[in-house]
Amino acid sequence: MKAWILNGIGDISYEDISVMPPDEGEVLIRVRAAGICGSDVPRTYDTGAHKHPLIIGHEFSGEVADIGRGVSKEWDGKCAGVFPLIPCCKCDQCRLGSYEMCRHYDYVGSRRDGAFAQFVRVPAKNLIELPPEASFEEAAMLEPMAVAVHAIRKGTDEFSLDKNALIAVCGLGTIGLLAAMFLQEAGYDNLCLIGNKMLQKKLAVDLGIDKSRVFIQHTGQSANPESDALKDEATDPVSCLAREGGAALFFECVGKNECLSLGVDVLRPAGCLVCVGNPASNMTLERNVYWKILRSQLTLMGTWNSSFTYREEHKYQSDDNRKANTADIDDWQYVLRKLAEGSIHPSKLITHRLQLAELERGLLLMRDKTEEYCKVMVQI
């Protein structure tokens, strides 16, 4: 099969390698679509993976091409998404069912071979069967969608927010825009979005967000008439949110000091800052920012990955069998249900589609920012 091998930092090559049969409890997935995650870029060019050589890629979907010993034959030929985190099932968090916080996990695409290849082996228990309504591209976005939903459910459930609550999302990459999409779908219409590119504003407006509620900071002049048409006088989210009494929730989807400080500035007293973005560098708090957290009695909430509970409902269910309250299902099943209902449209965020042989072009595009992009999708 063809696969991209990360041999070391900055050393990635497109090679022919043997297809390994699935071990006991595993399936072999024929990969049909794989998204490039923002974390794949530093993994390739800055930090490396946990071991080398390694096939990276953890956002993907495909068809079950072979099954190992002990796997139900029902999975053979099924279309599936894959939860990439493989828990140890022995630590305290696993025993509580909080597998996303496992202390000794394995991970497809960073600790074991991943999906930037024609085939990948994964545990059968990590599969989630796709409904007919879901395309392979949409299913390849299950992982980032579940991450966004996990953050939303943690924040909104913890504070029992009413639907009119003012919510801000800072960072309009894939996760931030997906968060806005799911917040809207859940009925939270009082949103304020903060990004740094005009493409992000265009995508947000395409999702149905009022352009006056999307703030773009540190953006140069645009020669694009479509981008120019999106400009307006609303350029200061701090003043705007202050006039409205401050945000109840602030989702920080960037991982930078200035964005965390912005969240502290625009939150109302007793508000909550949900930390979602991976840190781009050391995170520090200035004395004045810390004072604001104390005096406004703010909550800082960390959120990580997404919930996947290994229940039987990860087999596809018809409309008659998926009537349970969404509070009773994990993040992946929640996302899959919304896809089946047609109430979300993640493919709107795909800006680039590449073939497997072109993967490195996508990685370099994202590293060097030679073009504006949101989700870069690899079709296999």
N, C-alpha and C positions, 0 to 999 in steps of 0.2 A: 504494500500500500504506500501511498504518498503521505508524508508527514513532515511538519516543521520541527526540527530538533534544536533545542536551546542547549548548546554545548558549553557555554559559559557566558559571562557578562559580555553583551555585545556581539556574541558569536551564535548566530542562528542560521540554519541551513535547511534547504528543502531536499528531502532524501527519499529513496525507496527503502522501506524496511519490511520485515516480515509481520504478518498479522498473527498475533498471539491468541490462541483459543481461550475462552473464559474459564476461570478457575471455578471451584465449587462455590455456589451462591452468587456467581456473577453472570452477567450477560455481555454479549458483544453488540455494541451499538454502531450501526452504519450512520455516521454523522451526516445530517442534511443541511444544517445551518449552525453557525457559531458566531457569536458576537465578540468583538474585541473590547474587553473591559479596560477602563483607565488604569487598573492595577497591572495589566499585562505589559504596559509600556515600561515602567521602572523595573519590573521583573526581568525584562529583556535587556535593558540598556544600562541600568544603574545598580540594582541590588542583587540580581540573579535569583534563581529559585533555591529551594531547600536542598536540592541535589542536581547534579548534572551527569550525563545528558538527560534531558527531560522534554517531553512534548507538553507545551503549555496550552491554555484555553479551558475555561470552566463554564462559560455561558453557551449552552448548546442543546440541540434536540436531534432526534433521528428515529431510526427504526431498529427494533431488536432483530439482529441478523443471526444470532446463535445464543444458546442458553447452556449454562454449565450445570453440573450435577446439583440436584436439590432445588432447582428453580422450576416453578410451575410452567408447564408447557403452554399455559394460557398467554404467557408473555411473548411467545414466539411470533414474530411478525408485527407486533404492536408498535404504534407510534408513541414516543414517550419523551418527556423532559426528564432532567436528572438533577437532583439535589447534590451539589458537588462536595459537600462536607460529609465525611465518613466518620461518625463518632466511635469512641472506644467502647461505649456501652457499659463501662465499669466505674467511671468516676462519679463523684457526688452529683454533678450537674446532669449527667446522663441518667442516673437513677431517678432524678426528679422529672425527667422528660424534657429538660432544657438542653437539647442536643447541640444547639448553636453555640452554647457556652462550654462545650466539652473541652477538657484540659489536655487531652492526648489524642487529638483527632488527626485523621489523614485528610487529604484534600485533592480532588481531581484537578490537574492543571497547575499545581504548585508544589505538591509533595509526591504525587504519582502522575503518570502520563495522562494527558488531557486530550482536548477535542480538536486541536488544529491539525487534524489528520482525517483520513477517510474512515477509520474505525477506532473505537476506544472501548476498553473494558471497564465496567462499573458494577458495583453490587446491585443485585436485583432489588434489594429493599430500598434503594435510593431512587427508583423509578416512579414517575407519576404519569399515568396513561393520559393521552391527549384526547379531547373530544373532537368530533369531526369538524367543529367550527374553527378550531385553532390551526393556523398555518405553522409550518416548521420555523419560519422567521419569528413569528410571535412567540412560539414556544421556546426559542433560543433566548428570549428576553424574560423568561419566567424568573430566573435568578435575580436580576436587578429589580424586576417588579416586586418580588417577594421581599427584597431588602427595603424598598420604599414603603410597602404595606406594613412591614414589621415596625418601622419607625412611626408611621401614622397611628397604628393601633396602640403602640406603647404610649404615645403622647396624648391622644384623644381619649383613650379609655381611662388612663390614670387620672385625668382631670375632669372626666365626665363633661366634656364641652358641649354646649348647645350649638346648633347649626349656624347661628349668627355670629359665633366667635370670630374675631379677627386673627387670622393665621398668616404668618410670613414664611416664605421659603427662600433661603439664600443659597445660590449656587444652582444654575440651570443647565447642568450637564444632564446625562441620562437619568440619574437617580432623582435629582431635583424636579425635573419635568415630569417624571413618572409619579412623584409624590403629588405634584399639582393635579395630575390627571386623576389619581385615585381620591384625592380630597374632594375634587369636584363631583366625582361619581358618588361619593358618600353623602353629598348634600352640603358640603362646606363651600359656600360661594363667596364668602368675604375673605378673599385671598389677596396677598401682596407678594409679588415675586421680584427677586433681585438677582440680576446676572451681570455679565460683563461683555456680551457680544450681541450684536443686532440679530444674528441668526437665532439666538435663543429667544429673543422677543418675538420674532416671526413665528417660531414653533409654538410658543406659549399662546399667541393670539390664535393660531390655527387650532389649538386645543379648546378655544372658547373663552380665554381670559381677556378681560377688557384691557386694551393696550395702555390705558392710563394707570393700570395697576401693576404694570411690569416696568421695573426700573433698571436701566442699564447704566453702569458706572464704568469709568475709565475706558470709554470707547472712542476711537478716533473718528474722523469724518468718513462718511461712506459715499461711494460713487454709485451705489445701487439705488435706483429710484424706488424699488419696493421697500428697501430698508429706510430710506428717507421718509416714506409715507407713514412709517410706524413711529417716527419721532413725535414727541409732544413736550409740553412744558414740565411735566412731572418728572423731575430728575433727582429729587432728594427724598429717599424713603424715610429718613429720620423725621423730617418735618411732617410728611404726610401721615405717618403712623402716630406721631405725637398728637396731631390734631384729632385723631380718632381714639385717643386714650391709650394707645399702645397695643401691642399684639399679646394675645393670650398664649400663643405658642409660636416659637421661632425654630424652624428646622435649619440647622447649619450643615449644608451639604458640600462644603468646600474643604475644611480642615486647615484654616488659616487663622492667625491671631486676630487680624482685622475684622474677619467675619464673625468670630466669636464675640469680639467687643461690640460690633454693630448689633448683634442680638441682644446683648445686655442693655444697650442704649434704647432699643425700640420696644422692649417688653414692658407690659404694664406691671404694677406691683403684684407679687405672687404669681407671676407668669413663669413659663417653663421654656428653657432652651434645650432642644433635643439635638445632641451631637451625633451626626450621621457620617460626615465626610472623613475619610482617612487623612491623618495629619500630613501635610506637605513638608513640614519642618517641625522644629521644636515648638510646642505650644506653651506660651507663657501668659500670665495675667498681670497687667499693670496694676499698681496700687489703687488707682481711681476706679478701675473696672471692678476690682474685688470689693471696694466699698459699695458700689452700686448693687452688687449681688447681695451683700449683707442688708443694706438699708431697704431694698425693695423685696427682700425675702424671696429671691428667685430660686428656682429649681434648675439644676443642670442634670440632664438625663442622658446617659450613654445608651446607644443602641447598636447592636452588632448582628450582622447576618440576618437570618430569618428562621421562623419556626417550621419544622418538618417533623411530624410525629410518627411516621411509619405505620399509619393506620390502614385498614383495608379500603377506606374510601379513596385511596390513591389509585384504585382501579376506576375507570370511567363509569359514571353513573348517569342514567337518563334523567330528563327533567323531573319525572315523578319521584326520583330518589335523592334529589339534592335540595330538599326544602328545609333542611335544618337551619337553625339560626347561625349566621356567620360568626357569631362569637364562639361557637362550639367547634370551629374548624381551624386548622393551622393556616399559616400565611400562604403556602403553596396552593392548598385547596381553595382558599379564598380567591386568589388570583385566577386560578383555572376556572372557577365558577363565573367570574366576571367576563373572562374571555368567551366562555360558552354562551353567556347571555348577550354578548355583543355590546356590552356597555362601556368597554374600554377599547382603545385602538392604538396599541403601542407602536405599530409599524409606521405611524406618522412621524416618529422620531428617527427613523432610519434615513440617514443622509447619503450614505455610500454603500454600495453593494459590490463586493469583490469575489473573484474566484479564489479557490484555495491557493493556487500558485502565486496569487498577488498579495498574500497576507502581509509580507514585509512592507509593501507599499502602504498598507493601512497603518501599521505600527509606526512607520516613519512620519506619515502624515500627522498622526496624533502626537508624536514626540516633538516634531518641529513646528507644528501648527501652521503648515503651509497652506491649508485651506480651513475654512470654518466647517465644523462637523458636529454631529451629535452622536448617534449610534452608527458605528461602522460594522456592517454585517458581512460575514463570509458565507457564500453559498457553495455547498460541497456536493 
